[in-house]
């Protein structure tokens, strides 16, 4: 099978030296990719420069992206030519529009004017004690996958923080239905550490608990290749 995997975390630029990113390292995506590679599948890994990656192999293709815009451009043609997508990348929910000093904001009569501005300088001045950053929502890549390829098997990921299991499963199944996914890997940040990665493989009827990145990779492999 042709397996498409995303891993790592996107970065949205504020200026040439600053950006908004997240803590995703790509270790889980790497682990999943290595297992499918070891089983002889063709793997395309879409990831970021800073994320960890598998060793080069004949049946591995790595494509690097930076932000949501580049991810969107990269994913559409790839989704159309793959059998499975395991979308483990931590994708930014917002991207910067404009950053300004608090003084400029105070002097404005209409805050909406800043939504149509953009910073022109390569490095925004750090002279002000306080800065205000305007953000706009980015497209939800996972919501477009089945439009691009209705036949692809889609595995999504949902990360929450300090919630009950009931809420975690409810949110996962909402994402499952909304995005026409086949499976959601749901986890809580409080259950993730250096030695464990508790997660639940959630479908419409059940949730399967796994406790490490290796177990997540193995459970996904069994679900995808044995279903």
C-alpha positions as CSV (number, residue, x, y, z in Angstrom):
1,X,0.0,0.0,0.0
2,X,0.9,3.6,-0.4
3,X,1.0,5.2,3.0
4,X,1.0,9.0,3.5
5,X,2.0,10.2,7.0
6,X,2.3,13.7,8.4
7,X,4.4,14.5,11.5
8,X,6.0,17.3,13.4
9,X,4.5,20.7,13.9
10,X,3.9,23.7,11.6
11,X,5.3,27.2,12.2
12,X,3.5,30.4,11.3
13,X,5.8,33.4,10.7
14,X,5.3,36.7,12.6
15,X,8.4,38.2,10.8
16,X,11.6,36.9,9.4
17,X,13.0,35.9,12.8
18,X,9.9,35.1,14.9
19,X,7.1,32.5,14.6
20,X,4.3,30.7,16.4
21,X,4.8,26.9,16.6
22,X,4.1,24.0,19.0
23,X,6.0,21.3,20.9
24,X,5.5,18.4,18.4
25,X,8.8,16.6,17.7
26,X,7.7,14.1,15.1
27,X,8.7,11.1,17.1
28,X,5.3,9.4,16.8
29,X,5.1,10.0,13.1
30,X,8.7,8.6,12.7
31,X,7.8,5.5,14.7
32,X,4.7,4.9,12.6
33,X,6.6,5.4,9.4
34,X,9.4,3.0,10.4
35,X,6.9,0.2,11.1
36,X,5.2,0.5,7.7
37,X,8.6,0.8,6.0
38,X,9.8,-2.4,7.8
39,X,6.7,-4.2,6.5
40,X,7.5,-3.3,2.9
41,X,5.0,-0.5,2.3
42,X,5.7,2.6,0.3
43,X,5.7,5.6,2.7
44,X,5.6,9.3,2.0
45,X,6.4,11.4,5.1
46,X,5.3,15.1,5.1
47,X,7.1,16.7,7.9
48,X,9.1,19.8,9.0
49,X,12.8,20.6,9.0
50,X,13.1,20.4,12.8
51,X,11.1,17.1,13.2
52,X,12.9,13.8,13.7
53,X,12.9,11.5,10.6
54,X,13.5,7.9,9.7
55,X,16.8,6.8,8.1
56,X,16.7,7.0,4.3
57,X,15.2,4.0,2.5
58,X,14.3,3.1,-1.0
59,X,10.6,3.0,-0.2
60,X,10.6,6.3,1.7
61,X,10.0,9.7,0.3
62,X,10.3,12.8,2.7
63,X,8.7,16.1,1.8
64,X,9.3,19.1,4.1
65,X,6.8,21.9,4.7
66,X,6.8,25.0,7.0
67,X,3.4,26.4,7.6
68,X,-0.3,25.6,6.9
69,X,-0.2,27.2,3.5
70,X,2.7,25.0,2.3
71,X,1.0,22.0,3.9
72,X,-2.2,22.7,2.0
73,X,-0.4,23.0,-1.3
74,X,1.6,19.8,-0.7
75,X,-1.1,17.6,0.6
76,X,-3.8,17.8,-2.1
77,X,-1.8,16.1,-4.9
78,X,-0.4,13.5,-2.4
79,X,-3.8,12.6,-0.9
80,X,-5.1,11.8,-4.4
81,X,-2.4,9.2,-5.1
82,X,-2.2,7.4,-1.7
83,X,-4.3,4.6,-0.1
84,X,-3.9,5.7,3.5
85,X,-3.3,9.0,5.3
86,X,-2.1,9.0,9.0
87,X,-2.4,12.6,9.9
88,X,-0.4,13.0,13.1
89,X,1.1,16.4,12.4
90,X,0.3,19.2,14.9
91,X,-1.1,21.8,12.5
92,X,-1.4,25.5,13.6
93,X,-4.9,26.6,14.3
94,X,-4.0,30.3,13.7
95,X,-1.6,32.3,11.7
96,X,-0.4,35.9,12.3
97,X,-2.0,38.8,10.5
98,X,-0.4,41.9,12.1
99,X,1.6,42.8,15.1
100,X,1.6,46.3,16.6
101,X,2.4,48.2,19.7
102,X,-0.1,48.6,22.4
103,X,0.1,52.4,22.0
104,X,-1.0,52.2,18.4
105,X,-3.9,50.0,19.4
106,X,-5.0,52.5,22.1
107,X,-5.0,55.3,19.6
108,X,-7.2,53.4,17.1
109,X,-10.9,54.0,17.0
110,X,-11.6,50.8,15.1
111,X,-9.7,47.6,15.9
112,X,-10.9,45.9,12.7
113,X,-8.6,48.2,10.7
114,X,-5.7,46.0,11.9
115,X,-7.2,42.9,10.2
116,X,-6.4,44.4,6.8
117,X,-2.8,45.4,7.7
118,X,0.4,43.5,7.4
119,X,3.9,44.0,8.7
120,X,6.3,45.2,6.1
121,X,9.5,45.2,8.1
122,X,11.7,42.1,8.2
123,X,12.1,42.3,11.9
124,X,9.4,44.0,13.9
125,X,10.8,46.5,16.4
126,X,11.2,45.3,20.0
127,X,11.2,48.8,21.5
128,X,7.7,48.6,22.9
129,X,7.1,47.0,26.2
130,X,3.8,45.4,25.0
131,X,2.8,44.2,21.6
132,X,-0.5,43.0,20.3
133,X,-0.6,40.2,17.7
134,X,-3.7,39.7,15.5
135,X,-4.3,36.1,14.4
136,X,-6.7,34.5,11.9
137,X,-7.9,30.9,11.7
138,X,-6.2,28.6,9.3
139,X,-7.9,26.0,7.1
140,X,-8.6,22.6,8.6
141,X,-6.6,20.3,6.4
142,X,-8.3,17.2,7.7
143,X,-11.7,18.4,6.6
144,X,-10.5,18.5,3.0
145,X,-9.1,15.0,2.8
146,X,-12.2,13.1,1.7
147,X,-13.0,15.8,-0.8
148,X,-9.7,15.3,-2.5
149,X,-9.9,11.4,-2.3
150,X,-13.1,9.9,-1.1
151,X,-11.5,6.4,-1.1
152,X,-8.5,7.1,1.1
153,X,-8.4,5.5,4.6
154,X,-8.1,8.5,6.9
155,X,-6.6,8.4,10.4
156,X,-6.9,11.6,12.3
157,X,-5.4,12.7,15.7
158,X,-7.0,14.7,18.5
159,X,-5.0,16.1,21.4
160,X,-6.8,17.6,24.5
161,X,-5.5,18.6,27.9
162,X,-6.7,17.5,31.3
163,X,-10.2,16.3,30.2
164,X,-12.3,13.3,31.3
165,X,-12.2,10.2,29.2
166,X,-15.8,10.7,28.3
167,X,-15.1,14.2,26.9
168,X,-12.0,12.9,25.0
169,X,-14.1,10.2,23.4
170,X,-16.9,12.5,22.6
171,X,-14.6,15.1,20.9
172,X,-12.9,12.3,19.0
173,X,-16.1,10.9,17.6
174,X,-17.3,14.4,16.7
175,X,-14.1,14.8,14.7
176,X,-14.5,11.3,13.2
177,X,-18.0,12.2,11.9
178,X,-17.2,15.7,10.8
179,X,-14.1,14.8,8.8
180,X,-15.4,11.4,7.6
181,X,-12.4,9.8,9.2
182,X,-12.1,6.1,9.6
183,X,-10.3,6.3,12.9
184,X,-9.2,9.0,15.4
185,X,-6.2,8.6,17.7
186,X,-7.3,10.5,20.8
187,X,-4.9,11.5,23.6
188,X,-4.5,13.8,26.6
189,X,-1.3,15.8,27.0
190,X,-1.3,14.9,30.7
191,X,-0.9,11.2,29.8
192,X,2.2,11.8,27.6
193,X,5.7,11.7,29.0
194,X,9.1,10.4,28.0
195,X,8.2,6.8,28.8
196,X,4.5,6.7,28.0
197,X,2.1,7.9,25.4
198,X,-1.4,6.8,26.4
199,X,-3.9,7.1,23.6
200,X,-7.1,5.6,22.4
201,X,-7.9,4.4,18.9
202,X,-11.5,5.6,18.5
203,X,-14.0,4.5,15.9
204,X,-17.8,4.7,15.9
205,X,-18.3,1.7,18.2
206,X,-15.2,1.3,20.4
207,X,-12.0,2.7,21.8
208,X,-8.8,0.7,22.1
209,X,-6.2,1.8,24.7
210,X,-2.5,1.8,23.9
211,X,0.3,3.1,26.2
212,X,3.4,3.9,24.1
213,X,4.3,5.3,20.7
214,X,5.4,1.8,19.6
215,X,2.0,0.4,20.6
216,X,0.2,3.2,18.7
217,X,2.2,2.4,15.6
218,X,1.5,-1.4,16.0
219,X,-2.2,-0.9,16.6
220,X,-2.5,1.4,13.6
221,X,-0.7,-1.1,11.4
222,X,-3.0,-4.0,12.5
223,X,-6.1,-1.9,11.9
224,X,-5.0,-0.7,8.5
225,X,-3.5,-3.8,7.1
226,X,-5.9,-6.4,8.6
227,X,-9.3,-4.6,8.1
